[in-house]
């Protein structure tokens, strides 16, 4: 076997016989946005990462509306469907449970999947709060199943390259991390009440929906977060529940901003909002260190901008763009010739590969893939931000 370099995909140097490639059964809970994105990834993974560790077999999909579910099963290629997630978990053909449901349905199905010995991918944030996330993490550990919390931006090739540059000491001591995740989609007061605006169902608003992503990137690239100070706000206090025709209170944040302290002494700022007209999916990070700086923008995800203080010649020194599409860049030996970019949906292809590789070949997921441990720690930080916003005080992040 070829040696596996951390952060890159290294496949066997031996040509596999088609008869040697096993299949692995996948059950999808959720048929909407994430169900579509994840199903696409399971289908695409084996012919991009060829020969794959195993070929995903789309066994069963679960949703609430049977008519839509029947159509989704046919559309995405699942051999069967069910409206009962317990039925999916009990299916002996299913080895990996992919939980792409709203936040309030993350914990119970994931815990039951772990008890049944099924490996689990769960959408982010892992749970509505840290206590719930801890139960999920503990179950995955107790029953020794592979687990991924779907922080998919960790597997963008440009972000992996940034990780490797930092790990190799290219930036030296880290001083700053700043991140913004901005969208516009609920700016209209006429936008109706949905589950993402109810604390009981989502846990938090822009904080968990968007902020959790950049919190994860901060932890992934710069290290653990020790404490936070934050503010949150809700701009539109009530929304129309179209099912009842009545106004309902919005009890989660529309926007948040936080100053964070890392355990290694770096400081950072994190901002998340769904009230930024013109911003569609604007996720940017910048890291400043003693030897240089790095910044990245999701809407231009194949490029990484770098600045090196000691770069020669000095008269042309400045930020310059790396188009992260060469065959020696993370994951790119499996994709296209250089300059042929990949997109957002293909981050899930990378996660699908890593999960199957971990299950079949006993490959460690950490530290490049977010696990339930990372999801739990992220929830602890989100809870600390919410507490700080409520009390007006600095709040420590306490992990158990």
Residue pairs with C-beta under 8 A, 6 or more apart in sequence:
1 12
1 13
1 14
2 10
2 11
2 12
2 13
3 10
4 10
4 363
6 368
7 160
7 163
7 164
7 167
7 330
7 368
8 160
8 330
8 331
8 333
9 49
9 330
9 331
9 333
9 334
9 353
11 49
11 51
11 334
12 51
15 51
16 51
18 51
21 51
21 52
21 54
21 55
22 54
22 55
22 360
23 54
23 55
23 56
23 57
24 54
24 55
24 56
24 57
24 95
24 96
24 356
24 359
24 360
25 56
25 57
25 59
25 91
25 93
25 94
25 95
25 96
26 42
26 56
26 57
26 58
26 59
26 94
26 95
26 96
26 98
27 59
27 60
27 61
27 62
27 88
27 89
27 91
27 94
27 96
27 97
27 98
27 118
28 35
28 38
28 39
28 42
28 58
28 60
28 61
28 62
28 76
28 78
28 98
28 100
29 61
29 62
29 85
29 88
29 97
29 98
29 99
29 100
29 101
29 105
29 109
30 38
30 62
30 63
30 98
30 99
30 100
30 101
30 123
31 61
31 62
31 63
31 68
31 69
31 72
31 76
32 63
32 100
33 100
34 100
34 101
34 123
34 150
35 61
35 63
35 72
35 76
35 100
36 76
37 100
37 345
37 348
38 98
38 100
38 121
38 348
38 352
39 58
39 61
39 76
39 77
39 78
40 76
40 345
40 348
40 349
41 345
41 346
41 348
41 349
41 351
41 352
42 56
42 58
42 98
42 352
43 56
43 58
43 76
43 77
44 346
44 349
44 352
45 52
45 56
45 349
45 352
45 353
45 356
46 52
46 55
46 56
48 334
48 335
48 349
48 353
49 334
49 349
49 353
50 334
52 353
52 356
53 353
53 356
53 357
53 359
53 360
53 361
54 356
54 359
54 360
56 96
56 352
56 356
57 79
57 93
58 76
58 77
58 78
58 79
59 78
59 79
59 80
59 91
59 93
59 94
60 78
60 79
60 80
60 81
60 82
60 87
60 88
60 91
60 93
60 94
61 69
61 72
61 73
61 76
61 78
61 80
61 81
61 82
61 88
62 69
62 81
62 82
62 83
62 84
62 85
62 87
62 88
63 69
63 72
63 81
63 83
64 83
66 81
66 83
69 81
69 83
70 81
72 78
72 81
73 79
73 80
73 81
82 88
85 105
85 109
86 112
88 94
88 97
89 97
89 109
89 112
89 113
89 116
89 118
90 116
94 118
95 118
95 119
95 359
96 118
96 119
96 120
96 121
96 355
96 356
96 359
97 109
97 110
97 113
97 118
97 119
97 120
97 121
98 120
98 121
99 105
99 106
99 109
99 110
99 113
99 120
99 121
99 122
99 123
100 123
101 109
101 123
102 195
102 196
102 201
102 202
103 125
103 127
103 128
103 195
103 201
103 202
103 203
103 208
104 128
104 195
104 200
104 201
104 202
106 122
106 123
106 126
106 127
106 128
106 132
106 136
107 127
107 128
107 132
107 133
107 135
107 136
110 120
110 122
110 136
110 139
110 140
111 135
111 136
111 139
113 120
113 145
114 120
114 136
114 139
114 140
114 142
114 143
114 145
114 147
115 139
115 143
117 143
117 145
118 145
119 145
119 146
119 147
119 355
119 358
119 359
120 140
120 145
120 146
120 147
120 148
120 372
121 147
121 148
121 150
121 351
121 355
122 136
122 147
122 148
122 149
122 150
122 372
122 375
123 150
124 149
124 150
124 151
124 212
124 213
124 216
124 370
124 375
124 378
125 133
125 203
125 204
125 208
125 209
125 212
125 375
125 378
125 379
125 382
126 133
126 136
126 137
126 149
126 372
126 375
126 376
126 378
126 379
127 133
127 135
127 136
127 203
127 375
127 376
127 379
128 199
128 201
128 202
128 203
128 204
128 208
129 203
129 379
129 382
129 383
130 376
130 379
130 380
130 382
130 383
132 379
133 372
133 375
133 376
133 378
133 379
133 380
134 376
134 400
136 372
136 375
136 376
137 147
137 372
137 373
137 375
137 376
140 147
140 371
140 372
141 372
146 355
146 358
146 359
146 365
147 371
147 372
148 351
148 354
148 355
148 365
148 369
148 370
148 371
148 372
149 370
149 371
149 372
149 374
149 375
149 378
150 348
150 351
150 370
151 212
151 213
151 216
151 217
151 220
151 370
151 374
151 375
151 378
152 347
152 348
152 350
152 351
153 159
153 213
153 216
153 217
153 283
153 298
153 347
154 160
154 163
154 216
154 217
154 220
154 368
154 369
154 370
155 331
155 347
155 350
155 351
155 354
155 368
155 369
156 296
156 298
156 301
156 347
157 302
157 324
157 325
157 329
157 330
157 331
157 332
157 342
158 296
158 301
158 302
158 303
158 304
158 322
158 324
159 217
159 220
159 221
159 296
159 304
160 330
160 331
160 368
161 304
161 322
161 324
161 329
161 330
162 221
162 287
162 294
162 296
162 304
163 220
163 221
163 368
164 330
165 171
165 294
165 306
166 174
166 221
166 222
166 287
166 289
166 294
169 291
170 291
170 292
170 308
171 287
171 288
171 289
171 290
171 291
171 292
171 293
171 294
172 289
172 290
172 291
172 292
173 265
173 289
173 290
174 222
174 223
174 262
174 264
174 266
174 287
174 288
174 289
175 266
175 267
175 288
175 289
175 290
176 266
176 267
176 268
176 286
176 287
176 288
177 218
177 221
177 222
177 260
177 262
177 266
177 267
177 268
177 269
177 285
177 286
177 287
178 268
178 269
178 270
178 285
178 286
179 214
179 217
179 218
179 268
179 269
179 270
179 271
179 283
179 284
179 285
179 286
180 214
180 270
180 271
180 272
180 282
180 283
180 284
181 210
181 211
181 213
181 214
181 271
181 272
181 273
181 282
181 283
182 210
182 271
182 272
182 273
182 276
182 279
182 282
182 283
183 210
183 273
183 274
183 276
183 279
183 280
183 281
183 282
184 274
184 275
184 276
184 277
184 278
184 279
184 280
185 191
185 274
186 197
186 236
186 254
186 274
186 275
187 274
187 275
187 276
187 277
189 236
190 240
191 239
192 239
192 240
192 241
192 242
193 239
193 240
193 241
193 242
193 248
193 250
195 201
195 202
196 202
196 205
196 209
196 252
197 205
197 239
197 250
197 251
197 252
198 248
198 251
198 252
199 251
199 252
202 208
202 209
202 252
203 252
203 382
204 252
204 253
204 382
204 386
205 232
205 234
205 250
205 252
205 253
205 254
205 256
205 274
206 253
206 254
206 255
206 256
206 272
206 273
206 274
207 232
207 252
207 253
207 256
207 272
207 382
207 385
207 386
208 382
209 272
209 274
210 272
210 273
210 274
210 283
211 256
211 258
211 270
211 271
211 272
211 382
211 385
212 378
212 379
212 382
213 283
214 270
214 272
214 283
214 285
215 225
215 270
215 378
215 381
215 382
216 370
216 374
216 378
217 285
218 225
218 260
218 262
218 268
218 270
218 285
219 225
219 374
219 377
219 378
219 381
220 367
220 370
221 285
221 287
222 262
222 264
222 266
222 268
222 287
223 262
223 263
223 264
223 266
224 262
224 263
224 264
224 377
224 397
225 260
225 261
225 262
225 263
225 268
225 381
225 397
226 261
226 262
226 263
226 396
226 397
227 260
227 261
227 384
227 394
227 395
227 396
227 397
228 258
228 259
228 260
228 261
228 381
228 384
228 385
228 388
228 394
228 395
228 397
229 258
229 259
229 388
229 393
229 394
229 395
230 256
230 257
230 258
230 259
230 385
230 386
230 388
230 389
230 395
231 256
231 257
231 258
231 389
232 253
232 255
232 256
232 385
232 386
232 389
233 253
233 254
233 255
233 256
234 250
234 251
234 252
234 253
234 254
235 254
235 255
235 275
236 250
236 254
237 249
237 250
238 247
238 248
238 249
238 250
239 247
239 248
239 250
240 246
240 247
240 248
241 247
241 248
253 386
253 389
254 273
254 274
254 275
255 271
255 272
255 273
255 274
255 275
256 270
256 271
256 272
256 273
256 385
256 389
257 269
257 270
257 271
257 272
258 269
258 270
258 271
258 385
258 388
259 267
259 268
259 269
260 267
260 268
260 269
260 270
260 381
261 267
261 268
262 268
270 385
276 282
280 299
281 298
281 299
281 344
282 297
282 298
282 299
283 297
283 298
283 299
284 295
284 296
284 297
284 298
285 295
285 296
286 293
286 294
286 295
286 296
287 293
287 294
287 295
290 309
291 308
291 309
291 310
292 306
292 307
292 308
292 309
292 311
293 306
293 307
293 319
294 304
294 305
294 306
294 307
295 305
295 319
296 303
296 304
296 305
297 303
298 344
301 343
301 344
302 323
302 324
302 325
302 341
302 342
303 321
303 322
303 323
303 324
304 321
304 322
304 324
305 319
305 320
305 321
305 322
306 319
306 320
306 322
307 317
307 318
307 319
307 320
308 317
309 317
311 317
323 338
323 339
324 330
324 332
325 332
325 335
325 336
325 338
325 339
325 340
325 341
325 342
326 332
326 338
327 333
327 338
331 350
332 338
335 342
335 346
336 342
351 369
354 363
354 365
354 368
354 369
355 365
357 363
358 364
358 365
358 369
365 371
366 373
370 378
376 399
377 397
377 399
380 397
380 398
380 399
381 397
384 395
384 396
384 397
385 395
387 395
388 394
388 395
